[in-house]
Amino acid sequence: MAAIIPLKAHHKNTSQPTGEDTLENLSNLLVEDMTAVNRLILHRMESPVALIPQLARHIIAAGGKRLRPLLTLACARLCGYEGERHHALAASVEFIHTATLLHDDVVDASYMRRGGPSANAAFGNEASVLVGDFLLSRAFQLMVEDGSLDVLRILSNASAVIAQGEVMQLSTNNDSSTNEQTYLDVIRAKTAELFAGACQIGNVVAGRPLAEEEALRAFGLNLGMAFQIVDDVLDYTAEQTNLGKMVGDDFREGKMTLPVILAIHRGNEAERAFWQRVLSGPKNQRDGDLAHALELMRRHNALNDAVDRARHYGAIARDALGTFPEHPLKASLLNVVDFTMERKF
Amino acid sequence: MAAIIPLKAHHKNTSQPTGEDTLENLSNLLVEDMTAVNRLILHRMESPVALIPQLARHIIAAGGKRLRPLLTLACARLCGYEGERHHALAASVEFIHTATLLHDDVVDASYMRRGGPSANAAFGNEASVLVGDFLLSRAFQLMVEDGSLDVLRILSNASAVIAQGEVMQLSTNNDSSTNEQTYLDVIRAKTAELFAGACQIGNVVAGRPLAEEEALRAFGLNLGMAFQIVDDVLDYTAEQTNLGKMVGDDFREGKMTLPVILAIHRGNEAERAFWQRVLSGPKNQRDGDLAHALELMRRHNALNDAVDRARHYGAIARDALGTFPEHPLKASLLNVVDFTMERKF
């Protein structure tokens, strides 16, 4: 008889604070702000065209970390802002992010997101493309209502750079010769720029000096780099239930993420031939390929070293906050950096 | 021996001014402005990510009427504007329009556009979605650089409304019970609002009174309604070479456009059963269905009456310009209304 495998202790019950607790801590410090933002998000995704709020609710209400709007709220308050303008701008950031998720899932033909069917799986690619367009436009409407051209400049730039990053990534898919620098350029554009923008605009509403805006931009940019690298590691290492999507999705799509790139560059000729075959497309993949890929990554320490690379960006993010005075939100933002590295989801 | 069918006289050689000549006339009046706009369009679709300008060039350089940026230029000059701000804003309007074309072709799975393969046929759906996102973001960057919150408000609203219109249209596809009012709501949102915005912002840069902005908005809105209705008629009546896409595309996709809606509402029960079958999807269509559909439309005068409906909006557009003093551009804009009704492409 097989031994009964003990259920893993739920990670919330361990004594170490976990990533999830850390984000909860930040949310708790900003609970009123975040309630207002959530209300705005729900209110402003309304439309007389019923399919729009249905689909938007599907992806937005499914949860997600709300990390980007939290960054806007935290940075604004950290800069001493006492008004409410940042609520609409935080909602705008989340709308931009949601629009890119909707389009990403169409582009990647992904059918799971946040533990359930993705919007394109539930509502079709057509609706996902169009509701993404709607949310992006709605984000700009929110910014225009706020009226800050600085915010509009920061987030319209971020939005254009995100699209460039996604196209760049598309060109690297299935191309096993992609190198680490190209990968870093892609994730900076597709992920880190919006983290940077989310932080920057917190400073803009507070009307603080440019040096602080640049510090917050550096914080967000490097946090975003770390976040995306860990995201790409989790695609190989996460437990299915935590990840909320299919483990190995990136592998099947031939995405050139850091763990793969490191394994390829450290592998021998036979290994590179393996990578070239399996990354060229799902039709060239066989049973056991994912397991073998994981074994190669472990052999070359690619997963751990990818997290090490993430720690480098995390360290830069931490130092970027150095010149800010002590503040519960500062401490919480520093914890978010740790969360980013330690998270399991 | 079969009689030799004479080649149709090229329509430019007929004595009546044609639609194409009319648009050329407007372009000629604005030749320096339009040259500047075309230069800006080419310059601002550049990106270090080579696929972006490649794909953008494919659709933008393939031609198109440039009607929307022409409206911005014409309205600005008609309002006495003498600067150059409207160049970037006209480019912005064309970018918004191009982004919607790219996404439309993905959503409709259309493989021809402007006489050649559509961008999604040539570059794939993924790239078309992402480059559409890029162009929409770039449009907002151009507006932010210009710095007018009024322009940003007008065009971010238009952009959100367009997306709503596209989603609304998606819900009506394959639904033969769609009525004319719903159709009018769809085309107002997906087409007429951008025509309206393109005209309005010409007035905004000129800094003219609100009454003029509203007149130009009414002109653009109604011109856009007429334009889209005729577009939908041409999908059934145009000659292949003029249309630049496949005749009957809308029919195959089960699009509920005005000629179809009129034929259905005027048909008997057997005819409605026919429409329900053929519009429910291409898999339910048989050889001869398109020919039979055309015969039903002719029997019920649906195509001519659809153009009559377009003339109604054209008439409102003409009257909207009534309070503007005589001006070569005013005359040319009135001719554009006629072009819209008489065009064969």
Chai-1 contact restraints between the chains, C-beta under 6 A:
chainA,res_idxA,chainB,res_idxB,connection_type,confidence,min_distance_angstrom,max_distance_angstrom,comment,restraint_id
A,S47,B,Q164,contact,1.0,0.0,6.0,A-B,restraint_1
A,V49,B,Q164,contact,1.0,0.0,6.0,A-B,restraint_2
A,V49,B,V167,contact,1.0,0.0,6.0,A-B,restraint_3
A,V49,B,M168,contact,1.0,0.0,6.0,A-B,restraint_4
A,L51,B,V167,contact,1.0,0.0,6.0,A-B,restraint_5
A,L51,B,S171,contact,1.0,0.0,6.0,A-B,restraint_6
A,I52,B,V167,contact,1.0,0.0,6.0,A-B,restraint_7
A,H103,B,V129,contact,1.0,0.0,6.0,A-B,restraint_8
A,V107,B,E126,contact,1.0,0.0,6.0,A-B,restraint_9
A,V107,B,V129,contact,1.0,0.0,6.0,A-B,restraint_10
A,E126,B,V107,contact,1.0,0.0,6.0,A-B,restraint_11
A,E126,B,L170,contact,1.0,0.0,6.0,A-B,restraint_12
A,V129,B,H103,contact,1.0,0.0,6.0,A-B,restraint_13
A,V129,B,V107,contact,1.0,0.0,6.0,A-B,restraint_14
A,V129,B,V129,contact,1.0,0.0,6.0,A-B,restraint_15
A,L130,B,A163,contact,1.0,0.0,6.0,A-B,restraint_16
A,L130,B,E166,contact,1.0,0.0,6.0,A-B,restraint_17
A,L130,B,V167,contact,1.0,0.0,6.0,A-B,restraint_18
A,D133,B,A163,contact,1.0,0.0,6.0,A-B,restraint_19
A,F134,B,A160,contact,1.0,0.0,6.0,A-B,restraint_20
A,F134,B,A163,contact,1.0,0.0,6.0,A-B,restraint_21
A,S137,B,S156,contact,1.0,0.0,6.0,A-B,restraint_22
A,S137,B,S159,contact,1.0,0.0,6.0,A-B,restraint_23
A,S137,B,A160,contact,1.0,0.0,6.0,A-B,restraint_24
A,S137,B,A163,contact,1.0,0.0,6.0,A-B,restraint_25
A,R138,B,A160,contact,1.0,0.0,6.0,A-B,restraint_26
A,F140,B,F140,contact,1.0,0.0,6.0,A-B,restraint_27
A,F140,B,S156,contact,1.0,0.0,6.0,A-B,restraint_28
A,Q141,B,S156,contact,1.0,0.0,6.0,A-B,restraint_29
A,Q141,B,A160,contact,1.0,0.0,6.0,A-B,restraint_30
A,V144,B,L152,contact,1.0,0.0,6.0,A-B,restraint_31
A,V144,B,R153,contact,1.0,0.0,6.0,A-B,restraint_32
A,V144,B,S156,contact,1.0,0.0,6.0,A-B,restraint_33
A,G147,B,L149,contact,1.0,0.0,6.0,A-B,restraint_34
A,L149,B,G147,contact,1.0,0.0,6.0,A-B,restraint_35
A,L152,B,V144,contact,1.0,0.0,6.0,A-B,restraint_36
A,R153,B,V144,contact,1.0,0.0,6.0,A-B,restraint_37
A,S156,B,S137,contact,1.0,0.0,6.0,A-B,restraint_38
A,S156,B,F140,contact,1.0,0.0,6.0,A-B,restraint_39
A,S156,B,Q141,contact,1.0,0.0,6.0,A-B,restraint_40
A,S156,B,V144,contact,1.0,0.0,6.0,A-B,restraint_41
A,S159,B,S137,contact,1.0,0.0,6.0,A-B,restraint_42
A,A160,B,F134,contact,1.0,0.0,6.0,A-B,restraint_43
A,A160,B,S137,contact,1.0,0.0,6.0,A-B,restraint_44
A,A160,B,R138,contact,1.0,0.0,6.0,A-B,restraint_45
A,A160,B,Q141,contact,1.0,0.0,6.0,A-B,restraint_46
A,A163,B,L130,contact,1.0,0.0,6.0,A-B,restraint_47
A,A163,B,D133,contact,1.0,0.0,6.0,A-B,restraint_48
A,A163,B,F134,contact,1.0,0.0,6.0,A-B,restraint_49
A,A163,B,S137,contact,1.0,0.0,6.0,A-B,restraint_50
A,Q164,B,S47,contact,1.0,0.0,6.0,A-B,restraint_51
A,Q164,B,V49,contact,1.0,0.0,6.0,A-B,restraint_52
A,E166,B,L130,contact,1.0,0.0,6.0,A-B,restraint_53
A,V167,B,V49,contact,1.0,0.0,6.0,A-B,restraint_54
A,V167,B,L51,contact,1.0,0.0,6.0,A-B,restraint_55
A,V167,B,I52,contact,1.0,0.0,6.0,A-B,restraint_56
A,V167,B,L130,contact,1.0,0.0,6.0,A-B,restraint_57
A,M168,B,V49,contact,1.0,0.0,6.0,A-B,restraint_58
A,L170,B,E126,contact,1.0,0.0,6.0,A-B,restraint_59
A,S171,B,L51,contact,1.0,0.0,6.0,A-B,restraint_60
